[in-house]
Amino acid sequence: MFKFFKKKRRVFTKIENHIYGIILELLKVSSTEINYDELGGKYCLSNEEKHFNIIIFFNEYVIRLTNTKDSVAEKYSKDFVEEILILVKNEKHRRMELVTDSITSSIEKMAERLHNSLVEPSD
């Protein structure tokens, strides 16, 4: 009766696939910083160890790749940039969850120690 259409991933060009791979590899490295500038409409990925910076201007669908030798900015299709943004946002969210879980765990341990230290003297 009802048909649900699953959105297929668009087939990207050779250059788009190459850029997708570069961004994916940078996101796998924990030393890659992910910064979000809402007013500027961009995400910035930077890795000082690899001397690589990527700026994604999501309002204009432009991606700028910069290394020690070159800097290239190109406009890409909306679908491609949105696919990249999903990748970056998911990684940023995953990293934030790791930090939140760590902080929550530390607070719980401190609360438990405080509780134990308050209970012991009253016994």
Jmol script that loads the backbone (N, CA, C; Angstrom):
load data "model"
ATOM      1  N   MET A   1       0.816  -1.182   0.000  1.00  0.00           N
ATOM      2  CA  MET A   1       0.000   0.000   0.000  1.00  0.00           C
ATOM      3  C   MET A   1       0.869   1.260   0.000  1.00  0.00           C
ATOM      4  N   PHE A   2       1.704   1.373   1.029  1.00  0.00           N
ATOM      5  CA  PHE A   2       2.611   2.514   1.075  1.00  0.00           C
ATOM      6  C   PHE A   2       3.998   2.060   0.676  1.00  0.00           C
ATOM      7  N   LYS A   3       4.663   2.896  -0.037  1.00  0.00           N
ATOM      8  CA  LYS A   3       6.047   2.598  -0.405  1.00  0.00           C
ATOM      9  C   LYS A   3       6.950   3.599   0.291  1.00  0.00           C
ATOM     10  N   PHE A   4       7.964   3.059   0.907  1.00  0.00           N
ATOM     11  CA  PHE A   4       8.949   3.924   1.544  1.00  0.00           C
ATOM     12  C   PHE A   4      10.187   3.924   0.673  1.00  0.00           C
ATOM     13  N   PHE A   5      10.580   5.093   0.311  1.00  0.00           N
ATOM     14  CA  PHE A   5      11.745   5.225  -0.549  1.00  0.00           C
ATOM     15  C   PHE A   5      12.958   5.542   0.299  1.00  0.00           C
ATOM     16  N   LYS A   6      13.948   4.730   0.144  1.00  0.00           N
ATOM     17  CA  LYS A   6      15.205   4.984   0.829  1.00  0.00           C
ATOM     18  C   LYS A   6      16.065   5.828  -0.105  1.00  0.00           C
ATOM     19  N   LYS A   7      16.540   6.943   0.440  1.00  0.00           N
ATOM     20  CA  LYS A   7      17.355   7.837  -0.376  1.00  0.00           C
ATOM     21  C   LYS A   7      18.698   7.171  -0.652  1.00  0.00           C
ATOM     22  N   LYS A   8      19.000   6.991  -1.912  1.00  0.00           N
ATOM     23  CA  LYS A   8      20.277   6.399  -2.295  1.00  0.00           C
ATOM     24  C   LYS A   8      21.373   7.444  -2.209  1.00  0.00           C
ATOM     25  N   ARG A   9      22.554   6.990  -1.818  1.00  0.00           N
ATOM     26  CA  ARG A   9      23.700   7.889  -1.803  1.00  0.00           C
ATOM     27  C   ARG A   9      24.062   8.197  -3.250  1.00  0.00           C
ATOM     28  N   ARG A  10      24.211   9.471  -3.513  1.00  0.00           N
ATOM     29  CA  ARG A  10      24.536   9.921  -4.861  1.00  0.00           C
ATOM     30  C   ARG A  10      25.921   9.430  -5.250  1.00  0.00           C
ATOM     31  N   VAL A  11      26.087   9.124  -6.508  1.00  0.00           N
ATOM     32  CA  VAL A  11      27.402   8.729  -7.011  1.00  0.00           C
ATOM     33  C   VAL A  11      28.183  10.014  -7.254  1.00  0.00           C
ATOM     34  N   PHE A  12      29.326  10.115  -6.587  1.00  0.00           N
ATOM     35  CA  PHE A  12      30.127  11.326  -6.681  1.00  0.00           C
ATOM     36  C   PHE A  12      31.206  11.185  -7.744  1.00  0.00           C
ATOM     37  N   THR A  13      31.739  12.326  -8.154  1.00  0.00           N
ATOM     38  CA  THR A  13      32.823  12.329  -9.133  1.00  0.00           C
ATOM     39  C   THR A  13      34.101  11.824  -8.476  1.00  0.00           C
ATOM     40  N   LYS A  14      35.115  11.604  -9.283  1.00  0.00           N
ATOM     41  CA  LYS A  14      36.399  11.116  -8.786  1.00  0.00           C
ATOM     42  C   LYS A  14      37.006  12.102  -7.780  1.00  0.00           C
ATOM     43  N   ILE A  15      36.941  13.382  -8.084  1.00  0.00           N
ATOM     44  CA  ILE A  15      37.487  14.403  -7.177  1.00  0.00           C
ATOM     45  C   ILE A  15      36.677  14.464  -5.887  1.00  0.00           C
ATOM     46  N   GLU A  16      35.351  14.401  -5.998  1.00  0.00           N
ATOM     47  CA  GLU A  16      34.510  14.417  -4.799  1.00  0.00           C
ATOM     48  C   GLU A  16      34.812  13.215  -3.912  1.00  0.00           C
ATOM     49  N   ASN A  17      34.976  12.040  -4.514  1.00  0.00           N
ATOM     50  CA  ASN A  17      35.327  10.849  -3.735  1.00  0.00           C
ATOM     51  C   ASN A  17      36.675  11.013  -3.054  1.00  0.00           C
ATOM     52  N   HIS A  18      37.625  11.638  -3.741  1.00  0.00           N
ATOM     53  CA  HIS A  18      38.954  11.868  -3.170  1.00  0.00           C
ATOM     54  C   HIS A  18      38.857  12.816  -1.965  1.00  0.00           C
ATOM     55  N   ILE A  19      38.114  13.884  -2.109  1.00  0.00           N
ATOM     56  CA  ILE A  19      37.936  14.841  -1.009  1.00  0.00           C
ATOM     57  C   ILE A  19      37.196  14.183   0.150  1.00  0.00           C
ATOM     58  N   TYR A  20      36.180  13.401  -0.159  1.00  0.00           N
ATOM     59  CA  TYR A  20      35.437  12.666   0.870  1.00  0.00           C
ATOM     60  C   TYR A  20      36.400  11.773   1.657  1.00  0.00           C
ATOM     61  N   GLY A  21      37.286  11.081   0.955  1.00  0.00           N
ATOM     62  CA  GLY A  21      38.272  10.215   1.604  1.00  0.00           C
ATOM     63  C   GLY A  21      39.238  10.987   2.483  1.00  0.00           C
ATOM     64  N   ILE A  22      39.697  12.147   2.005  1.00  0.00           N
ATOM     65  CA  ILE A  22      40.608  12.983   2.797  1.00  0.00           C
ATOM     66  C   ILE A  22      39.926  13.417   4.091  1.00  0.00           C
ATOM     67  N   ILE A  23      38.695  13.888   3.979  1.00  0.00           N
ATOM     68  CA  ILE A  23      37.964  14.353   5.163  1.00  0.00           C
ATOM     69  C   ILE A  23      37.712  13.193   6.116  1.00  0.00           C
ATOM     70  N   LEU A  24      37.348  12.047   5.577  1.00  0.00           N
ATOM     71  CA  LEU A  24      37.113  10.867   6.409  1.00  0.00           C
ATOM     72  C   LEU A  24      38.371  10.478   7.175  1.00  0.00           C
ATOM     73  N   GLU A  25      39.512  10.474   6.502  1.00  0.00           N
ATOM     74  CA  GLU A  25      40.780  10.126   7.159  1.00  0.00           C
ATOM     75  C   GLU A  25      41.152  11.157   8.222  1.00  0.00           C
ATOM     76  N   LEU A  26      40.939  12.436   7.943  1.00  0.00           N
ATOM     77  CA  LEU A  26      41.227  13.469   8.943  1.00  0.00           C
ATOM     78  C   LEU A  26      40.344  13.308  10.176  1.00  0.00           C
ATOM     79  N   LEU A  27      39.080  12.958   9.968  1.00  0.00           N
ATOM     80  CA  LEU A  27      38.166  12.800  11.095  1.00  0.00           C
ATOM     81  C   LEU A  27      38.515  11.588  11.955  1.00  0.00           C
ATOM     82  N   LYS A  28      39.175  10.600  11.374  1.00  0.00           N
ATOM     83  CA  LYS A  28      39.577   9.414  12.138  1.00  0.00           C
ATOM     84  C   LYS A  28      40.699   9.729  13.127  1.00  0.00           C
ATOM     85  N   VAL A  29      41.464  10.781  12.845  1.00  0.00           N
ATOM     86  CA  VAL A  29      42.595  11.153  13.694  1.00  0.00           C
ATOM     87  C   VAL A  29      42.076  12.031  14.834  1.00  0.00           C
ATOM     88  N   SER A  30      42.342  11.605  16.071  1.00  0.00           N
ATOM     89  CA  SER A  30      41.802  12.335  17.221  1.00  0.00           C
ATOM     90  C   SER A  30      42.393  13.731  17.376  1.00  0.00           C
ATOM     91  N   SER A  31      43.553  13.973  16.791  1.00  0.00           N
ATOM     92  CA  SER A  31      44.173  15.297  16.915  1.00  0.00           C
ATOM     93  C   SER A  31      43.586  16.321  15.941  1.00  0.00           C
ATOM     94  N   THR A  32      42.668  15.895  15.096  1.00  0.00           N
ATOM     95  CA  THR A  32      42.001  16.828  14.185  1.00  0.00           C
ATOM     96  C   THR A  32      40.953  17.622  14.958  1.00  0.00           C
ATOM     97  N   GLU A  33      41.073  18.931  14.905  1.00  0.00           N
ATOM     98  CA  GLU A  33      40.116  19.804  15.585  1.00  0.00           C
ATOM     99  C   GLU A  33      38.935  20.080  14.663  1.00  0.00           C
ATOM    100  N   ILE A  34      37.745  20.103  15.259  1.00  0.00           N
ATOM    101  CA  ILE A  34      36.528  20.424  14.515  1.00  0.00           C
ATOM    102  C   ILE A  34      35.924  21.671  15.154  1.00  0.00           C
ATOM    103  N   ASN A  35      35.858  22.744  14.387  1.00  0.00           N
ATOM    104  CA  ASN A  35      35.282  23.997  14.885  1.00  0.00           C
ATOM    105  C   ASN A  35      34.095  24.388  14.019  1.00  0.00           C
ATOM    106  N   TYR A  36      33.098  24.964  14.670  1.00  0.00           N
ATOM    107  CA  TYR A  36      31.874  25.365  13.988  1.00  0.00           C
ATOM    108  C   TYR A  36      31.675  26.864  14.172  1.00  0.00           C
ATOM    109  N   ASP A  37      31.473  27.567  13.085  1.00  0.00           N
ATOM    110  CA  ASP A  37      31.221  29.008  13.112  1.00  0.00           C
ATOM    111  C   ASP A  37      29.857  29.256  12.478  1.00  0.00           C
ATOM    112  N   GLU A  38      28.844  29.406  13.333  1.00  0.00           N
ATOM    113  CA  GLU A  38      27.483  29.567  12.831  1.00  0.00           C
ATOM    114  C   GLU A  38      27.311  30.878  12.074  1.00  0.00           C
ATOM    115  N   LEU A  39      27.910  31.944  12.589  1.00  0.00           N
ATOM    116  CA  LEU A  39      27.772  33.243  11.918  1.00  0.00           C
ATOM    117  C   LEU A  39      28.457  33.253  10.557  1.00  0.00           C
ATOM    118  N   GLY A  40      29.606  32.601  10.461  1.00  0.00           N
ATOM    119  CA  GLY A  40      30.331  32.537   9.199  1.00  0.00           C
ATOM    120  C   GLY A  40      29.818  31.449   8.281  1.00  0.00           C
ATOM    121  N   GLY A  41      28.935  30.593   8.801  1.00  0.00           N
ATOM    122  CA  GLY A  41      28.386  29.509   7.996  1.00  0.00           C
ATOM    123  C   GLY A  41      29.427  28.506   7.560  1.00  0.00           C
ATOM    124  N   LYS A  42      30.277  28.084   8.527  1.00  0.00           N
ATOM    125  CA  LYS A  42      31.346  27.167   8.118  1.00  0.00           C
ATOM    126  C   LYS A  42      31.756  26.220   9.240  1.00  0.00           C
ATOM    127  N   TYR A  43      32.282  25.096   8.813  1.00  0.00           N
ATOM    128  CA  TYR A  43      32.964  24.149   9.687  1.00  0.00           C
ATOM    129  C   TYR A  43      34.435  24.182   9.312  1.00  0.00           C
ATOM    130  N   CYS A  44      35.300  24.130  10.315  1.00  0.00           N
ATOM    131  CA  CYS A  44      36.744  24.119  10.073  1.00  0.00           C
ATOM    132  C   CYS A  44      37.333  22.848  10.669  1.00  0.00           C
ATOM    133  N   LEU A  45      38.053  22.115   9.861  1.00  0.00           N
ATOM    134  CA  LEU A  45      38.800  20.948  10.322  1.00  0.00           C
ATOM    135  C   LEU A  45      40.267  21.302  10.207  1.00  0.00           C
ATOM    136  N   SER A  46      41.014  21.108  11.279  1.00  0.00           N
ATOM    137  CA  SER A  46      42.439  21.406  11.193  1.00  0.00           C
ATOM    138  C   SER A  46      43.237  20.341  11.927  1.00  0.00           C
ATOM    139  N   ASN A  47      44.345  19.971  11.308  1.00  0.00           N
ATOM    140  CA  ASN A  47      45.258  19.006  11.896  1.00  0.00           C
ATOM    141  C   ASN A  47      46.670  19.535  11.697  1.00  0.00           C
ATOM    142  N   GLU A  48      47.256  19.999  12.785  1.00  0.00           N
ATOM    143  CA  GLU A  48      48.596  20.595  12.718  1.00  0.00           C
ATOM    144  C   GLU A  48      49.662  19.554  12.397  1.00  0.00           C
ATOM    145  N   GLU A  49      49.478  18.315  12.894  1.00  0.00           N
ATOM    146  CA  GLU A  49      50.460  17.256  12.624  1.00  0.00           C
ATOM    147  C   GLU A  49      50.572  16.963  11.135  1.00  0.00           C
ATOM    148  N   LYS A  50      49.434  16.943  10.469  1.00  0.00           N
ATOM    149  CA  LYS A  50      49.411  16.642   9.038  1.00  0.00           C
ATOM    150  C   LYS A  50      49.479  17.907   8.185  1.00  0.00           C
ATOM    151  N   HIS A  51      49.532  19.069   8.833  1.00  0.00           N
ATOM    152  CA  HIS A  51      49.598  20.366   8.144  1.00  0.00           C
ATOM    153  C   HIS A  51      48.460  20.507   7.133  1.00  0.00           C
ATOM    154  N   PHE A  52      47.242  20.251   7.608  1.00  0.00           N
ATOM    155  CA  PHE A  52      46.096  20.244   6.715  1.00  0.00           C
ATOM    156  C   PHE A  52      44.928  20.968   7.361  1.00  0.00           C
ATOM    157  N   ASN A  53      44.295  21.855   6.613  1.00  0.00           N
ATOM    158  CA  ASN A  53      43.093  22.558   7.060  1.00  0.00           C
ATOM    159  C   ASN A  53      42.019  22.424   5.993  1.00  0.00           C
ATOM    160  N   ILE A  54      40.797  22.228   6.447  1.00  0.00           N
ATOM    161  CA  ILE A  54      39.656  22.171   5.533  1.00  0.00           C
ATOM    162  C   ILE A  54      38.578  23.082   6.093  1.00  0.00           C
ATOM    163  N   ILE A  55      38.063  23.951   5.253  1.00  0.00           N
ATOM    164  CA  ILE A  55      36.954  24.814   5.650  1.00  0.00           C
ATOM    165  C   ILE A  55      35.781  24.489   4.735  1.00  0.00           C
ATOM    166  N   ILE A  56      34.645  24.194   5.350  1.00  0.00           N
ATOM    167  CA  ILE A  56      33.433  23.871   4.599  1.00  0.00           C
ATOM    168  C   ILE A  56      32.458  25.027   4.788  1.00  0.00           C
ATOM    169  N   PHE A  57      32.236  25.794   3.733  1.00  0.00           N
ATOM    170  CA  PHE A  57      31.268  26.889   3.761  1.00  0.00           C
ATOM    171  C   PHE A  57      29.928  26.293   3.331  1.00  0.00           C
ATOM    172  N   PHE A  58      29.085  25.962   4.314  1.00  0.00           N
ATOM    173  CA  PHE A  58      27.884  25.207   3.971  1.00  0.00           C
ATOM    174  C   PHE A  58      26.783  26.061   3.362  1.00  0.00           C
ATOM    175  N   ASN A  59      26.848  27.368   3.464  1.00  0.00           N
ATOM    176  CA  ASN A  59      25.836  28.211   2.812  1.00  0.00           C
ATOM    177  C   ASN A  59      26.095  28.360   1.317  1.00  0.00           C
ATOM    178  N   GLU A  60      27.379  28.359   0.938  1.00  0.00           N
ATOM    179  CA  GLU A  60      27.743  28.531  -0.472  1.00  0.00           C
ATOM    180  C   GLU A  60      28.144  27.216  -1.139  1.00  0.00           C
ATOM    181  N   TYR A  61      28.199  26.132  -0.368  1.00  0.00           N
ATOM    182  CA  TYR A  61      28.618  24.810  -0.874  1.00  0.00           C
ATOM    183  C   TYR A  61      30.036  24.845  -1.430  1.00  0.00           C
ATOM    184  N   VAL A  62      30.917  25.518  -0.687  1.00  0.00           N
ATOM    185  CA  VAL A  62      32.321  25.640  -1.068  1.00  0.00           C
ATOM    186  C   VAL A  62      33.170  24.908  -0.041  1.00  0.00           C
ATOM    187  N   ILE A  63      34.170  24.190  -0.522  1.00  0.00           N
ATOM    188  CA  ILE A  63      35.127  23.512   0.352  1.00  0.00           C
ATOM    189  C   ILE A  63      36.513  24.027   0.001  1.00  0.00           C
ATOM    190  N   ARG A  64      37.233  24.485   1.033  1.00  0.00           N
ATOM    191  CA  ARG A  64      38.605  24.977   0.852  1.00  0.00           C
ATOM    192  C   ARG A  64      39.549  23.998   1.535  1.00  0.00           C
ATOM    193  N   LEU A  65      40.495  23.478   0.761  1.00  0.00           N
ATOM    194  CA  LEU A  65      41.530  22.578   1.275  1.00  0.00           C
ATOM    195  C   LEU A  65      42.851  23.333   1.287  1.00  0.00           C
ATOM    196  N   THR A  66      43.547  23.280   2.411  1.00  0.00           N
ATOM    197  CA  THR A  66      44.813  23.994   2.539  1.00  0.00           C
ATOM    198  C   THR A  66      45.845  23.081   3.180  1.00  0.00           C
ATOM    199  N   ASN A  67      47.022  22.984   2.547  1.00  0.00           N
ATOM    200  CA  ASN A  67      48.156  22.314   3.181  1.00  0.00           C
ATOM    201  C   ASN A  67      49.328  23.284   3.157  1.00  0.00           C
ATOM    202  N   THR A  68      50.519  22.796   3.424  1.00  0.00           N
ATOM    203  CA  THR A  68      51.671  23.707   3.507  1.00  0.00           C
ATOM    204  C   THR A  68      52.016  24.340   2.165  1.00  0.00           C
ATOM    205  N   LYS A  69      51.648  23.705   1.062  1.00  0.00           N
ATOM    206  CA  LYS A  69      52.030  24.208  -0.257  1.00  0.00           C
ATOM    207  C   LYS A  69      50.904  24.917  -0.994  1.00  0.00           C
ATOM    208  N   ASP A  70      49.699  24.396  -0.891  1.00  0.00           N
ATOM    209  CA  ASP A  70      48.602  24.877  -1.730  1.00  0.00           C
ATOM    210  C   ASP A  70      47.353  25.189  -0.920  1.00  0.00           C
ATOM    211  N   SER A  71      46.487  25.964  -1.545  1.00  0.00           N
ATOM    212  CA  SER A  71      45.155  26.227  -1.015  1.00  0.00           C
ATOM    213  C   SER A  71      44.198  26.258  -2.198  1.00  0.00           C
ATOM    214  N   VAL A  72      43.176  25.421  -2.137  1.00  0.00           N
ATOM    215  CA  VAL A  72      42.225  25.313  -3.240  1.00  0.00           C
ATOM    216  C   VAL A  72      40.815  25.409  -2.680  1.00  0.00           C
ATOM    217  N   ALA A  73      39.999  26.248  -3.292  1.00  0.00           N
ATOM    218  CA  ALA A  73      38.593  26.366  -2.909  1.00  0.00           C
ATOM    219  C   ALA A  73      37.748  26.112  -4.148  1.00  0.00           C
ATOM    220  N   GLU A  74      36.800  25.209  -4.018  1.00  0.00           N
ATOM    221  CA  GLU A  74      35.918  24.868  -5.138  1.00  0.00           C
ATOM    222  C   GLU A  74      34.482  24.801  -4.652  1.00  0.00           C
ATOM    223  N   LYS A  75      33.577  25.127  -5.540  1.00  0.00           N
ATOM    224  CA  LYS A  75      32.156  24.985  -5.249  1.00  0.00           C
ATOM    225  C   LYS A  75      31.722  23.588  -5.688  1.00  0.00           C
ATOM    226  N   TYR A  76      30.966  22.915  -4.815  1.00  0.00           N
ATOM    227  CA  TYR A  76      30.516  21.556  -5.098  1.00  0.00           C
ATOM    228  C   TYR A  76      28.995  21.500  -5.045  1.00  0.00           C
ATOM    229  N   SER A  77      28.457  20.365  -5.427  1.00  0.00           N
ATOM    230  CA  SER A  77      27.007  20.203  -5.431  1.00  0.00           C
ATOM    231  C   SER A  77      26.463  20.201  -4.004  1.00  0.00           C
ATOM    232  N   LYS A  78      25.229  20.593  -3.886  1.00  0.00           N
ATOM    233  CA  LYS A  78      24.558  20.634  -2.585  1.00  0.00           C
ATOM    234  C   LYS A  78      24.562  19.251  -1.941  1.00  0.00           C
ATOM    235  N   ASP A  79      24.280  18.210  -2.716  1.00  0.00           N
ATOM    236  CA  ASP A  79      24.246  16.842  -2.190  1.00  0.00           C
ATOM    237  C   ASP A  79      25.588  16.430  -1.605  1.00  0.00           C
ATOM    238  N   PHE A  80      26.658  16.754  -2.311  1.00  0.00           N
ATOM    239  CA  PHE A  80      27.994  16.376  -1.849  1.00  0.00           C
ATOM    240  C   PHE A  80      28.340  17.090  -0.545  1.00  0.00           C
ATOM    241  N   VAL A  81      28.112  18.386  -0.491  1.00  0.00           N
ATOM    242  CA  VAL A  81      28.443  19.154   0.718  1.00  0.00           C
ATOM    243  C   VAL A  81      27.584  18.691   1.891  1.00  0.00           C
ATOM    244  N   GLU A  82      26.327  18.387   1.643  1.00  0.00           N
ATOM    245  CA  GLU A  82      25.465  17.889   2.720  1.00  0.00           C
ATOM    246  C   GLU A  82      25.942  16.534   3.227  1.00  0.00           C
ATOM    247  N   GLU A  83      26.424  15.689   2.335  1.00  0.00           N
ATOM    248  CA  GLU A  83      26.985  14.390   2.734  1.00  0.00           C
ATOM    249  C   GLU A  83      28.226  14.596   3.609  1.00  0.00           C
ATOM    250  N   ILE A  84      29.065  15.539   3.240  1.00  0.00           N
ATOM    251  CA  ILE A  84      30.260  15.868   4.029  1.00  0.00           C
ATOM    252  C   ILE A  84      29.847  16.411   5.394  1.00  0.00           C
ATOM    253  N   LEU A  85      28.850  17.288   5.413  1.00  0.00           N
ATOM    254  CA  LEU A  85      28.394  17.869   6.676  1.00  0.00           C
ATOM    255  C   LEU A  85      27.851  16.806   7.620  1.00  0.00           C
ATOM    256  N   ILE A  86      27.152  15.828   7.091  1.00  0.00           N
ATOM    257  CA  ILE A  86      26.657  14.730   7.926  1.00  0.00           C
ATOM    258  C   ILE A  86      27.825  14.005   8.567  1.00  0.00           C
ATOM    259  N   LEU A  87      28.849  13.748   7.787  1.00  0.00           N
ATOM    260  CA  LEU A  87      30.056  13.083   8.278  1.00  0.00           C
ATOM    261  C   LEU A  87      30.706  13.891   9.407  1.00  0.00           C
ATOM    262  N   VAL A  88      30.879  15.178   9.194  1.00  0.00           N
ATOM    263  CA  VAL A  88      31.535  16.047  10.180  1.00  0.00           C
ATOM    264  C   VAL A  88      30.678  16.189  11.440  1.00  0.00           C
ATOM    265  N   LYS A  89      29.381  16.413  11.262  1.00  0.00           N
ATOM    266  CA  LYS A  89      28.489  16.579  12.413  1.00  0.00           C
ATOM    267  C   LYS A  89      28.434  15.313  13.259  1.00  0.00           C
ATOM    268  N   ASN A  90      28.389  14.152  12.620  1.00  0.00           N
ATOM    269  CA  ASN A  90      28.366  12.893  13.369  1.00  0.00           C
ATOM    270  C   ASN A  90      29.632  12.717  14.195  1.00  0.00           C
ATOM    271  N   GLU A  91      30.779  13.044  13.618  1.00  0.00           N
ATOM    272  CA  GLU A  91      32.041  12.917  14.351  1.00  0.00           C
ATOM    273  C   GLU A  91      32.105  13.925  15.494  1.00  0.00           C
ATOM    274  N   LYS A  92      31.660  15.146  15.259  1.00  0.00           N
ATOM    275  CA  LYS A  92      31.648  16.163  16.319  1.00  0.00           C
ATOM    276  C   LYS A  92      30.735  15.712  17.455  1.00  0.00           C
ATOM    277  N   HIS A  93      29.580  15.178  17.109  1.00  0.00           N
ATOM    278  CA  HIS A  93      28.633  14.690  18.113  1.00  0.00           C
ATOM    279  C   HIS A  93      29.233  13.521  18.902  1.00  0.00           C
ATOM    280  N   ARG A  94      29.904  12.606  18.207  1.00  0.00           N
ATOM    281  CA  ARG A  94      30.524  11.460  18.873  1.00  0.00           C
ATOM    282  C   ARG A  94      31.590  11.923  19.863  1.00  0.00           C
ATOM    283  N   ARG A  95      32.398  12.884  19.458  1.00  0.00           N
ATOM    284  CA  ARG A  95      33.446  13.405  20.347  1.00  0.00           C
ATOM    285  C   ARG A  95      32.846  14.113  21.554  1.00  0.00           C
ATOM    286  N   MET A  96      31.763  14.848  21.341  1.00  0.00           N
ATOM    287  CA  MET A  96      31.115  15.529  22.461  1.00  0.00           C
ATOM    288  C   MET A  96      30.527  14.522  23.439  1.00  0.00           C
ATOM    289  N   GLU A  97      29.986  13.411  22.930  1.00  0.00           N
ATOM    290  CA  GLU A  97      29.464  12.364  23.808  1.00  0.00           C
ATOM    291  C   GLU A  97      30.572  11.757  24.655  1.00  0.00           C
ATOM    292  N   LEU A  98      31.754  11.554  24.066  1.00  0.00           N
ATOM    293  CA  LEU A  98      32.880  11.014  24.824  1.00  0.00           C
ATOM    294  C   LEU A  98      33.252  11.937  25.975  1.00  0.00           C
ATOM    295  N   VAL A  99      33.302  13.228  25.711  1.00  0.00           N
ATOM    296  CA  VAL A  99      33.640  14.204  26.751  1.00  0.00           C
ATOM    297  C   VAL A  99      32.551  14.232  27.818  1.00  0.00           C
ATOM    298  N   THR A 100      31.292  14.260  27.388  1.00  0.00           N
ATOM    299  CA  THR A 100      30.176  14.293  28.328  1.00  0.00           C
ATOM    300  C   THR A 100      30.167  13.052  29.206  1.00  0.00           C
ATOM    301  N   ASP A 101      30.376  11.875  28.608  1.00  0.00           N
ATOM    302  CA  ASP A 101      30.412  10.635  29.381  1.00  0.00           C
ATOM    303  C   ASP A 101      31.540  10.654  30.397  1.00  0.00           C
ATOM    304  N   SER A 102      32.693  11.169  30.007  1.00  0.00           N
ATOM    305  CA  SER A 102      33.841  11.250  30.902  1.00  0.00           C
ATOM    306  C   SER A 102      33.553  12.183  32.076  1.00  0.00           C
ATOM    307  N   ILE A 103      32.973  13.335  31.796  1.00  0.00           N
ATOM    308  CA  ILE A 103      32.643  14.294  32.855  1.00  0.00           C
ATOM    309  C   ILE A 103      31.583  13.714  33.784  1.00  0.00           C
ATOM    310  N   THR A 104      30.561  13.089  33.222  1.00  0.00           N
ATOM    311  CA  THR A 104      29.507  12.477  34.025  1.00  0.00           C
ATOM    312  C   THR A 104      30.078  11.404  34.934  1.00  0.00           C
ATOM    313  N   SER A 105      30.954  10.583  34.403  1.00  0.00           N
ATOM    314  CA  SER A 105      31.589   9.530  35.193  1.00  0.00           C
ATOM    315  C   SER A 105      32.406  10.125  36.336  1.00  0.00           C
ATOM    316  N   SER A 106      33.161  11.174  36.067  1.00  0.00           N
ATOM    317  CA  SER A 106      33.963  11.828  37.109  1.00  0.00           C
ATOM    318  C   SER A 106      33.079  12.415  38.204  1.00  0.00           C
ATOM    319  N   ILE A 107      31.991  13.042  37.825  1.00  0.00           N
ATOM    320  CA  ILE A 107      31.069  13.627  38.803  1.00  0.00           C
ATOM    321  C   ILE A 107      30.446  12.536  39.659  1.00  0.00           C
ATOM    322  N   GLU A 108      30.051  11.420  39.028  1.00  0.00           N
ATOM    323  CA  GLU A 108      29.462  10.314  39.779  1.00  0.00           C
ATOM    324  C   GLU A 108      30.455   9.734  40.779  1.00  0.00           C
ATOM    325  N   LYS A 109      31.717   9.588  40.376  1.00  0.00           N
ATOM    326  CA  LYS A 109      32.740   9.067  41.288  1.00  0.00           C
ATOM    327  C   LYS A 109      32.976  10.021  42.449  1.00  0.00           C
ATOM    328  N   MET A 110      33.027  11.331  42.166  1.00  0.00           N
ATOM    329  CA  MET A 110      33.218  12.316  43.236  1.00  0.00           C
ATOM    330  C   MET A 110      32.031  12.303  44.192  1.00  0.00           C
ATOM    331  N   ALA A 111      30.821  12.189  43.660  1.00  0.00           N
ATOM    332  CA  ALA A 111      29.625  12.146  44.503  1.00  0.00           C
ATOM    333  C   ALA A 111      29.633  10.900  45.381  1.00  0.00           C
ATOM    334  N   GLU A 112      30.061   9.779  44.825  1.00  0.00           N
ATOM    335  CA  GLU A 112      30.127   8.539  45.599  1.00  0.00           C
ATOM    336  C   GLU A 112      31.154   8.657  46.721  1.00  0.00           C
ATOM    337  N   ARG A 113      32.331   9.235  46.419  1.00  0.00           N
ATOM    338  CA  ARG A 113      33.355   9.420  47.455  1.00  0.00           C
ATOM    339  C   ARG A 113      32.862  10.370  48.547  1.00  0.00           C
ATOM    340  N   LEU A 114      32.186  11.435  48.143  1.00  0.00           N
ATOM    341  CA  LEU A 114      31.641  12.383  49.112  1.00  0.00           C
ATOM    342  C   LEU A 114      30.599  11.704  49.990  1.00  0.00           C
ATOM    343  N   HIS A 115      29.731  10.935  49.379  1.00  0.00           N
ATOM    344  CA  HIS A 115      28.703  10.211  50.125  1.00  0.00           C
ATOM    345  C   HIS A 115      29.349   9.250  51.120  1.00  0.00           C
ATOM    346  N   ASN A 116      30.355   8.500  50.658  1.00  0.00           N
ATOM    347  CA  ASN A 116      31.037   7.545  51.542  1.00  0.00           C
ATOM    348  C   ASN A 116      31.740   8.256  52.693  1.00  0.00           C
ATOM    349  N   SER A 117      32.346   9.404  52.415  1.00  0.00           N
ATOM    350  CA  SER A 117      33.047  10.129  53.487  1.00  0.00           C
ATOM    351  C   SER A 117      32.061  10.734  54.484  1.00  0.00           C
ATOM    352  N   LEU A 118      30.866  11.082  54.045  1.00  0.00           N
ATOM    353  CA  LEU A 118      29.856  11.615  54.963  1.00  0.00           C
ATOM    354  C   LEU A 118      29.182  10.513  55.765  1.00  0.00           C
ATOM    355  N   VAL A 119      29.040   9.342  55.196  1.00  0.00           N
ATOM    356  CA  VAL A 119      28.383   8.222  55.871  1.00  0.00           C
ATOM    357  C   VAL A 119      29.305   7.611  56.924  1.00  0.00           C
ATOM    358  N   GLU A 120      30.589   7.500  56.648  1.00  0.00           N
ATOM    359  CA  GLU A 120      31.540   6.859  57.564  1.00  0.00           C
ATOM    360  C   GLU A 120      31.598   7.535  58.932  1.00  0.00           C
ATOM    361  N   PRO A 121      31.736   8.864  59.032  1.00  0.00           N
ATOM    362  CA  PRO A 121      31.821   9.472  60.367  1.00  0.00           C
ATOM    363  C   PRO A 121      30.543   9.314  61.190  1.00  0.00           C
ATOM    364  N   SER A 122      29.396   9.230  60.550  1.00  0.00           N
ATOM    365  CA  SER A 122      28.152   9.119  61.306  1.00  0.00           C
ATOM    366  C   SER A 122      27.918   7.712  61.833  1.00  0.00           C
ATOM    367  N   ASP A 123      28.680   6.723  61.352  1.00  0.00           N
ATOM    368  CA  ASP A 123      28.522   5.347  61.853  1.00  0.00           C
ATOM    369  C   ASP A 123      29.174   5.187  63.148  1.00  0.00           C
TER     370      ASP A 123
END
end "model"
wireframe off; spacefill off
backbone 0.3
color backbone group
